[in-house]
Amino acid sequence: MAKVSMTVNGKAVTADAEPRTLLVQYLREGLRLTGTHVGCDTSQCGACVVHLDGKAVKACTMFAW
């Protein structure tokens, strides 16, 4: 496991994550930010959408790294 650092809601955050951890898992489990939801596990519904560098992305389709 390694430390993953990023800025979330304007704050610098760090949490441990496995290399294959999805961004949605990192946000929900690593940072306890449960506003991001897992709806379908197939990237069809959009419940996991977050803003990343000004773009809307599905957090269930990208790794936290």
SEKOLBA-102392 format. One line per field, with one value per residue (C-alpha): residue in one letter; y, z, x; residue number from 1. Coordinates in Angstrom, 2 decimals, padded with zeros to 5 digits. Each point is the difference from the previous one (the first is absolute). Example, Ala and Ser with C-alpha at 12.3 -4.5 7.8 and 13.67 -1.06 7.14 Angstrom:
BEGIN
type <- (A, S)
py <- (-004.50, 003.44)
pz <- (007.80, -000.66)
px <- (012.30, 001.37)
seq <- (1, 2)
***
This chain:
BEGIN
type <- (M, A, K, V, S, M, T, V, N, G, K, A, V, T, A, D, A, E, P, R, T, L, L, V, Q, Y, L, R, E, G, L, R, L, T, G, T, H, V, G, C, D, T, S, Q, C, G, A, C, V, V, H, L, D, G, K, A, V, K, A, C, T, M, F, A, W)
py <- (000.00, 003.51, 003.53, 001.85, 003.78, 002.43, 003.13, -000.62, 002.89, 002.36, -002.00, -002.10, -003.59, -003.21, -003.60, -003.50, -001.81, -003.12, 000.59, -001.18, 002.11, 001.81, 003.71, -000.57, -002.53, 002.36, 002.86, -002.08, -002.42, 001.71, 003.54, -000.77, 002.34, -001.90, 002.56, -001.83, -003.03, -003.33, -000.58, -002.65, -001.31, 000.26, 003.76, 000.46, 001.88, 002.95, -000.16, 000.15, 003.13, 002.42, 003.08, -000.64, 002.94, 001.72, -003.03, -002.34, -003.56, -003.29, -000.91, -003.69, -000.14, 001.43, -000.93, 002.24, 000.07)
pz <- (000.00, -000.74, 000.89, -002.58, 000.28, -001.78, 000.55, 000.74, 000.53, 000.29, 002.71, -000.36, 001.05, 000.28, 000.55, -000.56, -003.15, -001.96, -003.58, -001.50, 002.25, -001.94, 000.63, 001.32, 002.54, 001.04, 000.57, 001.87, 001.98, 000.23, 000.63, 001.39, -002.55, -000.56, -002.26, -002.98, -000.65, -001.74, -001.90, -002.64, -000.07, -003.81, -000.47, -001.55, 002.65, 000.89, 003.77, 000.51, -002.08, 001.52, -001.36, -000.84, -001.27, -001.17, -001.80, 001.12, 000.20, 001.22, 003.10, -000.42, -003.25, 001.14, 002.48, 002.97, -001.11)
px <- (000.00, 001.19, -001.04, -002.09, -000.21, -002.31, -002.04, -003.68, -002.42, 002.95, 001.80, 003.15, -000.78, 001.99, -001.12, 001.33, -001.13, 000.84, 001.24, -003.32, -002.25, -002.70, -000.45, -003.53, 001.34, 002.79, -002.44, -002.58, 002.18, 003.38, -001.22, -003.49, -001.62, -003.23, -001.67, 001.45, -002.21, 000.39, -003.21, 000.46, 003.60, -000.04, 000.59, -003.43, -001.98, 002.28, -000.55, 003.78, 000.68, 002.53, 001.78, 003.63, 002.04, -003.19, -001.47, -002.77, 001.36, -001.41, 002.01, -000.88, 002.00, 003.34, 002.66, 000.80, 003.65)
seq <- (1, 2, 3, 4, 5, 6, 7, 8, 9, 10, 11, 12, 13, 14, 15, 16, 17, 18, 19, 20, 21, 22, 23, 24, 25, 26, 27, 28, 29, 30, 31, 32, 33, 34, 35, 36, 37, 38, 39, 40, 41, 42, 43, 44, 45, 46, 47, 48, 49, 50, 51, 52, 53, 54, 55, 56, 57, 58, 59, 60, 61, 62, 63, 64, 65)
***
